[in-house]
Amino acid sequence: MPSALFENRCTDLINDLTSSGQLKPFYQIESPMRPIVNIDGHGEVLVLCANNYLGLADHPEVIQAGIDGIRDYGAGTASVRFICGTLKCHRDLEKKIAGFIGTEASLSYVSCWNANEALFPTLCGPDDVLLSDELNHASIIDGCRLVSKKTAKHIYKHNDLNDLEDKLKQSGDYQCRWVITDGVFSMEGDVCPLPELIELCEKYEAMLVVDDSHGIGVLGKRGRGTPEHFDKFGQVDVITGTLGKSLGGAAGGYIGASQKAIEVLEQRGRPSLFSNALPATVAYSAGKAIEVIENDPSIVTRLHDNVAKFREGLANLGFQCTPSPTAIIPIMIGDEAEALKKSARLFELGVLAIGFAFPVVPRGEARIRVQVSAALTDEHIQRAMDAFAKL
Ligand SMILES: Cc1ncc(COP(=O)(O)O)c(C=O)c1O
């Protein structure tokens, strides 16, 4: 029997969220992820909040690859990597990822959350210092929390190179300096100043870590992510990313780094030492997603065209969207309840664009986050604009 005190605490929280209009709805989708999905009890809606940036979640070759994976290797590894859970398809995928993102080697994980929780406690030592952008993703924040208590940790202001340089100047006594940033910031839709970050890291001999979960498949002519966008492909020390967005959308993540760093992660990283490996279905389908992009980069051009059309359309309707090349467009509302109300109104109009409120974003900075996909047709974009016009 759960304690009455605990049950009451849960009830109070849910009641608070309900009465303040902050309770998140969980829509039940009854079709593959694609621009138009079927929602239980509601019918068809246009999805503007999936991370399905290249529309590969229901690509026939990606689906077929997943089927091939389950046929060749069964449902799963039934083991962690170092015992008997390393399959040939893991090694094949890791070679593909490393080639695609421009690192010497890579290691796959069941999620990028796991990858970020593996990275920092495994590679950062007690005499190091971590300098992390204030708007970095929650998985980076939690990953840094797992690092030794003795390790120094500082937050620098969002994309503020002066603040970062001040902190680097003050960190001369530490063994290894780590600068940690999202490539594309998931709630703001802006990009890190990568060339300047690389320059600063070279100047202060710091290691640069970029989580490119929202950049991979999206930025750069060939979809290789933030480094390609800035013509810095192959120049970032450590890149993490997800397979759960543009690369097929199933699940899974990776760390790309030097061969030596990957060996240390394999030997010492707790998430892969104590938890099962990526299912073969995903190793196959994500690997196929990479092949699809490599064979047909026009899919990335289509995404870039759609992003430009979408941003222009919203601006014409009077929405203030900060210019950015990314596929994430936050529409700032401010008040939490108001953002969720507007999102609910869009839903009535047949458009799924979720309102984000605390604790996902800071209090008072609630927003509707629109995400663009290459799979959207002009008709879909027009339908979205019609709904936004009614907001
Ligand atoms: C920047 C960033 N890093 C990591 C993650 C976690 O990815 P995954 O779903 O693979 O755990 C996300 C997902 O939202 C993200 O936006």
The ligand as an ORCA input file, in Angstrom:
! r2SCAN-3c Opt
* xyz 0 1
  C      19.636     18.672    -27.323
  C      19.098     17.338    -26.924
  N      19.934     16.439    -26.393
  C      19.497     15.228    -26.023
  C      18.185     14.852    -26.153
  C      17.742     13.497    -25.715
  O      17.623     12.672    -26.829
  P      17.023     11.224    -26.686
  O      15.554     11.333    -26.946
  O      17.751     10.404    -27.687
  O      17.322     10.771    -25.287
  C      17.277     15.743    -26.706
  C      15.849     15.361    -26.856
  O      14.946     16.093    -26.737
  C      17.732     17.023    -27.100
  O      16.893     17.928    -27.607
*
